Amino acid sequence: MKLMVIILNRLDALESLLEGLSSVGIGGATIIESSGMAMTLSRLDSSVLSASIRSLFSGDEDNRTIFSVIRDDQLDTVRKVVYKTVGDLSKPNTGILFTLPLDFVEGTKKGRNSKPAIAAKDSPKDKDKAEKEKSDKPS
């Protein structure tokens, strides 16, 4: 399993991107409003940015950060959807895509895009039930 992160600068592509991800089986994602360091510094009127550079960041546009847990085998498909809807990420002001390996995942919907994190027979609830049944048996 992987945590897929897309930092999307092209807000006009957000709807198409989400629809594309959904169509290839990515059934869930969290989207948060975010902004880059240069944009934030320009809003803070930081002395780090000169007046001439600050004018480049005068718009209200920020970006969106999209998080989704995906299976390892879904990465190539996700990349194709991103390139089809957002464009070549090596070009400026498009976005960033990266993944991080996950050691543990719990709480994703069965059948959506992941296998259960633990087998049902090994779940904490089932272990408690088995222990109770064992202690209830007469010796």
Summary of the structure (lengths in Angstrom):
residues: 139
radius of gyration: 21.9
end to end distance: 44.4
largest distance: 84.0
contacts: 323
relative contact order: 0.24
helix: 41%
strand: 19%
